[in-house]
Amino acid sequence: MIDESVDCSRAGCRAAAVWAIRWRNPRIHAEDRRKTWVACDEHVGYLREFLRARDFPVEVAALAGDPA
């Protein structure tokens, strides 16, 4: 069996990510450009607030699960 889990984007965290955090820097990214970080339950709030503190538009959604 292949492990397809993705690690959280928080520095030093190796937990499986369950959230997708889509964001953009409006000073340098076009309106349609988004970057994505992923987060575990513990760090989703931290990463979301880190981006919001910089006035970046942020969207948080659950990562897509196993389609099977």
PDB file of N, CA, C and O in Angstrom:
ATOM      1  N   MET A   1       0.844  -1.178   0.000  1.00  0.00           N
ATOM      2  CA  MET A   1       0.000   0.000   0.000  1.00  0.00           C
ATOM      3  C   MET A   1       0.887   1.238   0.000  1.00  0.00           C
ATOM      4  O   MET A   1       1.877   1.295   0.729  1.00  0.00           O
ATOM      5  N   ILE A   2       0.535   2.229  -0.816  1.00  0.00           N
ATOM      6  CA  ILE A   2       1.316   3.457  -0.921  1.00  0.00           C
ATOM      7  C   ILE A   2       0.729   4.504   0.012  1.00  0.00           C
ATOM      8  O   ILE A   2      -0.481   4.729   0.010  1.00  0.00           O
ATOM      9  N   ASP A   3       1.584   5.154   0.818  1.00  0.00           N
ATOM     10  CA  ASP A   3       1.150   6.225   1.703  1.00  0.00           C
ATOM     11  C   ASP A   3       1.102   7.516   0.897  1.00  0.00           C
ATOM     12  O   ASP A   3       2.140   8.023   0.471  1.00  0.00           O
ATOM     13  N   GLU A   4      -0.093   8.046   0.687  1.00  0.00           N
ATOM     14  CA  GLU A   4      -0.259   9.256  -0.109  1.00  0.00           C
ATOM     15  C   GLU A   4      -0.544  10.472   0.762  1.00  0.00           C
ATOM     16  O   GLU A   4      -1.033  11.482   0.255  1.00  0.00           O
ATOM     17  N   SER A   5      -0.251  10.403   2.070  1.00  0.00           N
ATOM     18  CA  SER A   5      -0.521  11.539   2.935  1.00  0.00           C
ATOM     19  C   SER A   5       0.462  12.672   2.643  1.00  0.00           C
ATOM     20  O   SER A   5       1.574  12.444   2.167  1.00  0.00           O
ATOM     21  N   VAL A   6       0.034  13.870   2.933  1.00  0.00           N
ATOM     22  CA  VAL A   6       0.830  15.065   2.712  1.00  0.00           C
ATOM     23  C   VAL A   6       1.115  15.677   4.070  1.00  0.00           C
ATOM     24  O   VAL A   6       0.216  15.766   4.906  1.00  0.00           O
ATOM     25  N   ASP A   7       2.354  16.103   4.308  1.00  0.00           N
ATOM     26  CA  ASP A   7       2.716  16.708   5.584  1.00  0.00           C
ATOM     27  C   ASP A   7       2.232  18.146   5.667  1.00  0.00           C
ATOM     28  O   ASP A   7       2.153  18.847   4.658  1.00  0.00           O
ATOM     29  N   CYS A   8       1.916  18.570   6.860  1.00  0.00           N
ATOM     30  CA  CYS A   8       1.516  19.931   7.172  1.00  0.00           C
ATOM     31  C   CYS A   8       2.608  20.914   6.722  1.00  0.00           C
ATOM     32  O   CYS A   8       3.796  20.598   6.792  1.00  0.00           O
ATOM     33  N   SER A   9       2.205  22.100   6.264  1.00  0.00           N
ATOM     34  CA  SER A   9       3.145  23.119   5.800  1.00  0.00           C
ATOM     35  C   SER A   9       3.833  23.876   6.934  1.00  0.00           C
ATOM     36  O   SER A   9       4.800  24.593   6.678  1.00  0.00           O
ATOM     37  N   ARG A  10       3.371  23.745   8.173  1.00  0.00           N
ATOM     38  CA  ARG A  10       3.993  24.421   9.305  1.00  0.00           C
ATOM     39  C   ARG A  10       5.403  23.889   9.480  1.00  0.00           C
ATOM     40  O   ARG A  10       5.617  22.677   9.501  1.00  0.00           O
ATOM     41  N   ALA A  11       6.352  24.780   9.605  1.00  0.00           N
ATOM     42  CA  ALA A  11       7.759  24.391   9.752  1.00  0.00           C
ATOM     43  C   ALA A  11       7.927  23.391  10.892  1.00  0.00           C
ATOM     44  O   ALA A  11       7.470  23.623  12.012  1.00  0.00           O
ATOM     45  N   GLY A  12       8.584  22.285  10.591  1.00  0.00           N
ATOM     46  CA  GLY A  12       8.883  21.268  11.592  1.00  0.00           C
ATOM     47  C   GLY A  12       7.765  20.289  11.876  1.00  0.00           C
ATOM     48  O   GLY A  12       7.978  19.319  12.604  1.00  0.00           O
ATOM     49  N   CYS A  13       6.577  20.506  11.328  1.00  0.00           N
ATOM     50  CA  CYS A  13       5.455  19.604  11.581  1.00  0.00           C
ATOM     51  C   CYS A  13       5.455  18.489  10.545  1.00  0.00           C
ATOM     52  O   CYS A  13       5.553  18.746   9.345  1.00  0.00           O
ATOM     53  N   ARG A  14       5.346  17.261  11.012  1.00  0.00           N
ATOM     54  CA  ARG A  14       5.306  16.102  10.115  1.00  0.00           C
ATOM     55  C   ARG A  14       3.937  15.422  10.143  1.00  0.00           C
ATOM     56  O   ARG A  14       3.772  14.333   9.594  1.00  0.00           O
ATOM     57  N   ALA A  15       2.952  16.064  10.783  1.00  0.00           N
ATOM     58  CA  ALA A  15       1.607  15.489  10.866  1.00  0.00           C
ATOM     59  C   ALA A  15       0.935  15.513   9.492  1.00  0.00           C
ATOM     60  O   ALA A  15       1.262  16.342   8.643  1.00  0.00           O
ATOM     61  N   ALA A  16       0.005  14.607   9.292  1.00  0.00           N
ATOM     62  CA  ALA A  16      -0.738  14.548   8.031  1.00  0.00           C
ATOM     63  C   ALA A  16      -1.634  15.773   7.903  1.00  0.00           C
ATOM     64  O   ALA A  16      -2.340  16.143   8.841  1.00  0.00           O
ATOM     65  N   ALA A  17      -1.595  16.386   6.747  1.00  0.00           N
ATOM     66  CA  ALA A  17      -2.435  17.547   6.480  1.00  0.00           C
ATOM     67  C   ALA A  17      -3.858  17.106   6.154  1.00  0.00           C
ATOM     68  O   ALA A  17      -4.065  16.116   5.451  1.00  0.00           O
ATOM     69  N   VAL A  18      -4.834  17.847   6.670  1.00  0.00           N
ATOM     70  CA  VAL A  18      -6.240  17.571   6.384  1.00  0.00           C
ATOM     71  C   VAL A  18      -6.964  18.822   5.886  1.00  0.00           C
ATOM     72  O   VAL A  18      -8.144  18.751   5.543  1.00  0.00           O
ATOM     73  N   TRP A  19      -6.273  19.970   5.841  1.00  0.00           N
ATOM     74  CA  TRP A  19      -6.845  21.237   5.401  1.00  0.00           C
ATOM     75  C   TRP A  19      -6.022  21.833   4.277  1.00  0.00           C
ATOM     76  O   TRP A  19      -4.797  21.713   4.264  1.00  0.00           O
ATOM     77  N   ALA A  20      -6.697  22.477   3.330  1.00  0.00           N
ATOM     78  CA  ALA A  20      -6.044  23.236   2.260  1.00  0.00           C
ATOM     79  C   ALA A  20      -6.295  24.714   2.538  1.00  0.00           C
ATOM     80  O   ALA A  20      -7.437  25.131   2.730  1.00  0.00           O
ATOM     81  N   ILE A  21      -5.232  25.496   2.558  1.00  0.00           N
ATOM     82  CA  ILE A  21      -5.329  26.936   2.789  1.00  0.00           C
ATOM     83  C   ILE A  21      -4.900  27.627   1.500  1.00  0.00           C
ATOM     84  O   ILE A  21      -3.720  27.634   1.149  1.00  0.00           O
ATOM     85  N   ARG A  22      -5.874  28.206   0.800  1.00  0.00           N
ATOM     86  CA  ARG A  22      -5.595  28.891  -0.471  1.00  0.00           C
ATOM     87  C   ARG A  22      -5.494  30.378  -0.181  1.00  0.00           C
ATOM     88  O   ARG A  22      -6.337  30.947   0.513  1.00  0.00           O
ATOM     89  N   TRP A  23      -4.448  31.002  -0.721  1.00  0.00           N
ATOM     90  CA  TRP A  23      -4.210  32.411  -0.441  1.00  0.00           C
ATOM     91  C   TRP A  23      -3.489  33.069  -1.603  1.00  0.00           C
ATOM     92  O   TRP A  23      -2.984  32.397  -2.502  1.00  0.00           O
ATOM     93  N   ARG A  24      -3.450  34.399  -1.571  1.00  0.00           N
ATOM     94  CA  ARG A  24      -2.654  35.141  -2.543  1.00  0.00           C
ATOM     95  C   ARG A  24      -2.178  36.432  -1.908  1.00  0.00           C
ATOM     96  O   ARG A  24      -2.806  36.967  -0.995  1.00  0.00           O
ATOM     97  N   ASN A  25      -1.068  36.914  -2.407  1.00  0.00           N
ATOM     98  CA  ASN A  25      -0.535  38.207  -1.997  1.00  0.00           C
ATOM     99  C   ASN A  25      -1.016  39.207  -3.051  1.00  0.00           C
ATOM    100  O   ASN A  25      -0.506  39.202  -4.172  1.00  0.00           O
ATOM    101  N   PRO A  26      -1.985  40.061  -2.718  1.00  0.00           N
ATOM    102  CA  PRO A  26      -2.552  40.961  -3.724  1.00  0.00           C
ATOM    103  C   PRO A  26      -1.553  41.983  -4.272  1.00  0.00           C
ATOM    104  O   PRO A  26      -1.803  42.583  -5.318  1.00  0.00           O
ATOM    105  N   ARG A  27      -0.445  42.186  -3.595  1.00  0.00           N
ATOM    106  CA  ARG A  27       0.560  43.133  -4.084  1.00  0.00           C
ATOM    107  C   ARG A  27       1.360  42.567  -5.253  1.00  0.00           C
ATOM    108  O   ARG A  27       1.901  43.320  -6.064  1.00  0.00           O
ATOM    109  N   ILE A  28       1.435  41.230  -5.338  1.00  0.00           N
ATOM    110  CA  ILE A  28       2.262  40.637  -6.397  1.00  0.00           C
ATOM    111  C   ILE A  28       1.547  39.585  -7.248  1.00  0.00           C
ATOM    112  O   ILE A  28       2.038  39.236  -8.321  1.00  0.00           O
ATOM    113  N   HIS A  29       0.399  39.072  -6.794  1.00  0.00           N
ATOM    114  CA  HIS A  29      -0.312  38.027  -7.529  1.00  0.00           C
ATOM    115  C   HIS A  29      -1.536  38.597  -8.226  1.00  0.00           C
ATOM    116  O   HIS A  29      -2.250  39.425  -7.660  1.00  0.00           O
ATOM    117  N   ALA A  30      -1.777  38.158  -9.442  1.00  0.00           N
ATOM    118  CA  ALA A  30      -2.995  38.530 -10.170  1.00  0.00           C
ATOM    119  C   ALA A  30      -4.215  37.989  -9.422  1.00  0.00           C
ATOM    120  O   ALA A  30      -4.099  37.076  -8.605  1.00  0.00           O
ATOM    121  N   GLU A  31      -5.367  38.555  -9.708  1.00  0.00           N
ATOM    122  CA  GLU A  31      -6.613  38.177  -9.036  1.00  0.00           C
ATOM    123  C   GLU A  31      -6.896  36.668  -9.108  1.00  0.00           C
ATOM    124  O   GLU A  31      -7.438  36.101  -8.159  1.00  0.00           O
ATOM    125  N   ASP A  32      -6.540  36.020 -10.211  1.00  0.00           N
ATOM    126  CA  ASP A  32      -6.840  34.600 -10.387  1.00  0.00           C
ATOM    127  C   ASP A  32      -5.744  33.662  -9.872  1.00  0.00           C
ATOM    128  O   ASP A  32      -5.897  32.443  -9.942  1.00  0.00           O
ATOM    129  N   ARG A  33      -4.659  34.208  -9.364  1.00  0.00           N
ATOM    130  CA  ARG A  33      -3.542  33.380  -8.865  1.00  0.00           C
ATOM    131  C   ARG A  33      -3.755  33.043  -7.398  1.00  0.00           C
ATOM    132  O   ARG A  33      -4.061  33.928  -6.598  1.00  0.00           O
ATOM    133  N   ARG A  34      -3.599  31.787  -7.037  1.00  0.00           N
ATOM    134  CA  ARG A  34      -3.695  31.333  -5.649  1.00  0.00           C
ATOM    135  C   ARG A  34      -2.530  30.401  -5.350  1.00  0.00           C
ATOM    136  O   ARG A  34      -2.101  29.625  -6.205  1.00  0.00           O
ATOM    137  N   LYS A  35      -2.032  30.488  -4.143  1.00  0.00           N
ATOM    138  CA  LYS A  35      -1.044  29.523  -3.654  1.00  0.00           C
ATOM    139  C   LYS A  35      -1.774  28.650  -2.641  1.00  0.00           C
ATOM    140  O   LYS A  35      -2.789  29.060  -2.079  1.00  0.00           O
ATOM    141  N   THR A  36      -1.265  27.463  -2.413  1.00  0.00           N
ATOM    142  CA  THR A  36      -1.911  26.564  -1.461  1.00  0.00           C
ATOM    143  C   THR A  36      -0.902  26.026  -0.466  1.00  0.00           C
ATOM    144  O   THR A  36       0.143  25.491  -0.834  1.00  0.00           O
ATOM    145  N   TRP A  37      -1.242  26.182   0.803  1.00  0.00           N
ATOM    146  CA  TRP A  37      -0.532  25.512   1.882  1.00  0.00           C
ATOM    147  C   TRP A  37      -1.481  24.450   2.405  1.00  0.00           C
ATOM    148  O   TRP A  37      -2.694  24.555   2.223  1.00  0.00           O
ATOM    149  N   VAL A  38      -0.946  23.439   3.045  1.00  0.00           N
ATOM    150  CA  VAL A  38      -1.773  22.414   3.668  1.00  0.00           C
ATOM    151  C   VAL A  38      -1.464  22.375   5.156  1.00  0.00           C
ATOM    152  O   VAL A  38      -0.356  22.707   5.578  1.00  0.00           O
ATOM    153  N   ALA A  39      -2.455  21.965   5.951  1.00  0.00           N
ATOM    154  CA  ALA A  39      -2.284  22.017   7.401  1.00  0.00           C
ATOM    155  C   ALA A  39      -2.949  20.845   8.098  1.00  0.00           C
ATOM    156  O   ALA A  39      -3.938  20.288   7.620  1.00  0.00           O
ATOM    157  N   CYS A  40      -2.386  20.490   9.231  1.00  0.00           N
ATOM    158  CA  CYS A  40      -3.012  19.513  10.119  1.00  0.00           C
ATOM    159  C   CYS A  40      -4.029  20.273  10.987  1.00  0.00           C
ATOM    160  O   CYS A  40      -4.084  21.502  10.949  1.00  0.00           O
ATOM    161  N   ASP A  41      -4.819  19.548  11.753  1.00  0.00           N
ATOM    162  CA  ASP A  41      -5.810  20.192  12.625  1.00  0.00           C
ATOM    163  C   ASP A  41      -5.160  21.161  13.608  1.00  0.00           C
ATOM    164  O   ASP A  41      -5.718  22.220  13.897  1.00  0.00           O
ATOM    165  N   GLU A  42      -3.999  20.810  14.115  1.00  0.00           N
ATOM    166  CA  GLU A  42      -3.329  21.647  15.124  1.00  0.00           C
ATOM    167  C   GLU A  42      -2.867  22.991  14.558  1.00  0.00           C
ATOM    168  O   GLU A  42      -2.897  23.993  15.273  1.00  0.00           O
ATOM    169  N   HIS A  43      -2.444  23.036  13.302  1.00  0.00           N
ATOM    170  CA  HIS A  43      -1.826  24.247  12.753  1.00  0.00           C
ATOM    171  C   HIS A  43      -2.677  25.037  11.768  1.00  0.00           C
ATOM    172  O   HIS A  43      -2.238  26.090  11.306  1.00  0.00           O
ATOM    173  N   VAL A  44      -3.872  24.574  11.429  1.00  0.00           N
ATOM    174  CA  VAL A  44      -4.695  25.299  10.456  1.00  0.00           C
ATOM    175  C   VAL A  44      -4.983  26.721  10.931  1.00  0.00           C
ATOM    176  O   VAL A  44      -4.911  27.657  10.135  1.00  0.00           O
ATOM    177  N   GLY A  45      -5.301  26.899  12.186  1.00  0.00           N
ATOM    178  CA  GLY A  45      -5.574  28.231  12.727  1.00  0.00           C
ATOM    179  C   GLY A  45      -4.351  29.127  12.692  1.00  0.00           C
ATOM    180  O   GLY A  45      -4.442  30.299  12.327  1.00  0.00           O
ATOM    181  N   TYR A  46      -3.211  28.578  13.070  1.00  0.00           N
ATOM    182  CA  TYR A  46      -1.966  29.353  13.072  1.00  0.00           C
ATOM    183  C   TYR A  46      -1.634  29.852  11.661  1.00  0.00           C
ATOM    184  O   TYR A  46      -1.348  31.034  11.470  1.00  0.00           O
ATOM    185  N   LEU A  47      -1.673  28.956  10.682  1.00  0.00           N
ATOM    186  CA  LEU A  47      -1.325  29.339   9.314  1.00  0.00           C
ATOM    187  C   LEU A  47      -2.344  30.317   8.726  1.00  0.00           C
ATOM    188  O   LEU A  47      -1.968  31.260   8.030  1.00  0.00           O
ATOM    189  N   ARG A  48      -3.619  30.095   9.000  1.00  0.00           N
ATOM    190  CA  ARG A  48      -4.658  31.011   8.522  1.00  0.00           C
ATOM    191  C   ARG A  48      -4.443  32.416   9.089  1.00  0.00           C
ATOM    192  O   ARG A  48      -4.499  33.396   8.347  1.00  0.00           O
ATOM    193  N   GLU A  49      -4.201  32.520  10.381  1.00  0.00           N
ATOM    194  CA  GLU A  49      -4.005  33.831  11.004  1.00  0.00           C
ATOM    195  C   GLU A  49      -2.694  34.486  10.574  1.00  0.00           C
ATOM    196  O   GLU A  49      -2.623  35.711  10.470  1.00  0.00           O
ATOM    197  N   PHE A  50      -1.667  33.693  10.325  1.00  0.00           N
ATOM    198  CA  PHE A  50      -0.396  34.217   9.815  1.00  0.00           C
ATOM    199  C   PHE A  50      -0.634  34.971   8.507  1.00  0.00           C
ATOM    200  O   PHE A  50      -0.104  36.064   8.309  1.00  0.00           O
ATOM    201  N   LEU A  51      -1.432  34.383   7.618  1.00  0.00           N
ATOM    202  CA  LEU A  51      -1.731  35.009   6.325  1.00  0.00           C
ATOM    203  C   LEU A  51      -2.686  36.186   6.468  1.00  0.00           C
ATOM    204  O   LEU A  51      -2.493  37.217   5.825  1.00  0.00           O
ATOM    205  N   ARG A  52      -3.703  36.049   7.294  1.00  0.00           N
ATOM    206  CA  ARG A  52      -4.670  37.143   7.493  1.00  0.00           C
ATOM    207  C   ARG A  52      -4.004  38.368   8.115  1.00  0.00           C
ATOM    208  O   ARG A  52      -4.382  39.498   7.806  1.00  0.00           O
ATOM    209  N   ALA A  53      -3.028  38.161   8.978  1.00  0.00           N
ATOM    210  CA  ALA A  53      -2.317  39.278   9.609  1.00  0.00           C
ATOM    211  C   ALA A  53      -1.595  40.130   8.568  1.00  0.00           C
ATOM    212  O   ALA A  53      -1.303  41.300   8.814  1.00  0.00           O
ATOM    213  N   ARG A  54      -1.313  39.555   7.426  1.00  0.00           N
ATOM    214  CA  ARG A  54      -0.652  40.268   6.327  1.00  0.00           C
ATOM    215  C   ARG A  54      -1.662  40.787   5.293  1.00  0.00           C
ATOM    216  O   ARG A  54      -1.280  41.245   4.216  1.00  0.00           O
ATOM    217  N   ASP A  55      -2.940  40.710   5.633  1.00  0.00           N
ATOM    218  CA  ASP A  55      -4.039  41.148   4.761  1.00  0.00           C
ATOM    219  C   ASP A  55      -4.117  40.387   3.447  1.00  0.00           C
ATOM    220  O   ASP A  55      -4.519  40.945   2.426  1.00  0.00           O
ATOM    221  N   PHE A  56      -3.732  39.108   3.469  1.00  0.00           N
ATOM    222  CA  PHE A  56      -3.854  38.275   2.282  1.00  0.00           C
ATOM    223  C   PHE A  56      -5.240  37.641   2.277  1.00  0.00           C
ATOM    224  O   PHE A  56      -5.701  37.176   3.320  1.00  0.00           O
ATOM    225  N   PRO A  57      -5.911  37.611   1.136  1.00  0.00           N
ATOM    226  CA  PRO A  57      -7.169  36.863   1.050  1.00  0.00           C
ATOM    227  C   PRO A  57      -6.893  35.374   1.293  1.00  0.00           C
ATOM    228  O   PRO A  57      -5.969  34.802   0.714  1.00  0.00           O
ATOM    229  N   VAL A  58      -7.699  34.760   2.151  1.00  0.00           N
ATOM    230  CA  VAL A  58      -7.467  33.376   2.575  1.00  0.00           C
ATOM    231  C   VAL A  58      -8.776  32.585   2.493  1.00  0.00           C
ATOM    232  O   VAL A  58      -9.833  33.079   2.886  1.00  0.00           O
ATOM    233  N   GLU A  59      -8.694  31.354   1.977  1.00  0.00           N
ATOM    234  CA  GLU A  59      -9.804  30.416   1.971  1.00  0.00           C
ATOM    235  C   GLU A  59      -9.315  29.111   2.576  1.00  0.00           C
ATOM    236  O   GLU A  59      -8.228  28.643   2.238  1.00  0.00           O
ATOM    237  N   VAL A  60     -10.096  28.522   3.459  1.00  0.00           N
ATOM    238  CA  VAL A  60      -9.721  27.250   4.076  1.00  0.00           C
ATOM    239  C   VAL A  60     -10.805  26.221   3.755  1.00  0.00           C
ATOM    240  O   VAL A  60     -11.996  26.487   3.921  1.00  0.00           O
ATOM    241  N   ALA A  61     -10.382  25.054   3.299  1.00  0.00           N
ATOM    242  CA  ALA A  61     -11.296  23.964   2.975  1.00  0.00           C
ATOM    243  C   ALA A  61     -10.634  22.639   3.311  1.00  0.00           C
ATOM    244  O   ALA A  61      -9.408  22.537   3.356  1.00  0.00           O
ATOM    245  N   ALA A  62     -11.450  21.632   3.545  1.00  0.00           N
ATOM    246  CA  ALA A  62     -10.914  20.298   3.793  1.00  0.00           C
ATOM    247  C   ALA A  62     -10.195  19.808   2.548  1.00  0.00           C
ATOM    248  O   ALA A  62     -10.638  20.057   1.427  1.00  0.00           O
ATOM    249  N   LEU A  63      -9.081  19.108   2.749  1.00  0.00           N
ATOM    250  CA  LEU A  63      -8.387  18.484   1.626  1.00  0.00           C
ATOM    251  C   LEU A  63      -9.297  17.404   1.053  1.00  0.00           C
ATOM    252  O   LEU A  63     -10.051  16.764   1.786  1.00  0.00           O
ATOM    253  N   ALA A  64      -9.224  17.210  -0.238  1.00  0.00           N
ATOM    254  CA  ALA A  64     -10.011  16.166  -0.886  1.00  0.00           C
ATOM    255  C   ALA A  64      -9.599  14.823  -0.321  1.00  0.00           C
ATOM    256  O   ALA A  64      -8.411  14.530  -0.180  1.00  0.00           O
ATOM    257  N   GLY A  65     -10.586  14.017  -0.002  1.00  0.00           N
ATOM    258  CA  GLY A  65     -10.324  12.703   0.550  1.00  0.00           C
ATOM    259  C   GLY A  65     -10.057  11.674  -0.528  1.00  0.00           C
ATOM    260  O   GLY A  65      -9.989  12.000  -1.713  1.00  0.00           O
ATOM    261  N   ASP A  66      -9.910  10.460  -0.117  1.00  0.00           N
ATOM    262  CA  ASP A  66      -9.708   9.339  -1.022  1.00  0.00           C
ATOM    263  C   ASP A  66     -10.977   9.131  -1.840  1.00  0.00           C
ATOM    264  O   ASP A  66     -12.043   8.907  -1.266  1.00  0.00           O
ATOM    265  N   PRO A  67     -10.888   9.201  -3.179  1.00  0.00           N
ATOM    266  CA  PRO A  67     -12.096   9.053  -3.997  1.00  0.00           C
ATOM    267  C   PRO A  67     -12.692   7.661  -3.997  1.00  0.00           C
ATOM    268  O   PRO A  67     -13.815   7.474  -4.467  1.00  0.00           O
ATOM    269  N   ALA A  68     -11.971   6.685  -3.484  1.00  0.00           N
ATOM    270  CA  ALA A  68     -12.481   5.307  -3.468  1.00  0.00           C
ATOM    271  C   ALA A  68     -13.499   5.082  -2.384  1.00  0.00           C
ATOM    272  O   ALA A  68     -14.018   3.974  -2.245  1.00  0.00           O
TER     273      ALA A  68
END
